[in-house]
Amino acid sequence: MIIQTKAVKLVQIYSTICEQFEKDLKYTCQRFSNNDKQDLTDQEIMTIYLFALEEEQRITVKQIHRFASEYLHSWFPKLGSYVAFSNRLNRLSETFRKLVTSLITEYCPDDCFLDQSLLDSMPIITCSGKRSGKVAKDITDKGYCSTKSMYYYGVKLHALAFRREKTISFPEEVLITPASVNDLTVFKEAWTNKENRCFFGDKIYHHQDFFSDLEKENNSIMMTPVKAVKGECQEIRNRDKASNDLYSTAVSRVRQPIESFFNWLIEKTNIQRACKVRSTKGLLVHLFGKIAAAFINLIF
């Protein structure tokens, strides 16, 4: 019964990938050479990756290839070597990125509050800050994670997510930036065009002048926990402490589902640890492939 269920899941993932390929994914991995007909198709490679990651919790590419060799050989007899599989997988980095965009757009739950958005980011670590980062230097750098109180090399995964009632939020957009990029900078560059929206963010998004202008132009407001004013006298702080604490707690409770979303993503895919990655394309597959695997789990 378990084997039959897994077989159904494999077929469902393959059907979804093929459907998305016919829509637009095929344009991200077209080949213009005489060797454009592969024994193992791109659809099959993506299916193997997503199934082994989501259903079997095989985290690394080597683990995924070994699992496919041992248990999926009858389904994919032309699998080939680990090196060839890894190289083919890395060539699909842009395809995985496009797949994530399609899944987020097409499978948005009906219970999303489309006028309320939660904001947060998560570090994706390629190595600790004590070492010198040598992988994917074109998209990574050194940053600081205040939550973990650590320096690291890598990137940040930023999410703008719709609020949902009593469950984890659903991302409207996800972005990747170098680790040193400030969350507020990302918001200013990517999401200031959202109109009639109530945003909930942490203290990093506290910028009264900017969001006052945003409210006038787009009728959008930003709610953050109260940030202490530098130089404010202690008497005023004591007077406002009770109301500020209540307000900050209320905002934090609304924001909690996006933190749960990141925790769920880490638990499902171990996305935060990218120390096994050896190239830029490999890092992009690590990021968008694992996000896609997590959302495949939601769809089915």
Disulfide bonds with the S-S distance in Angstrom:
none
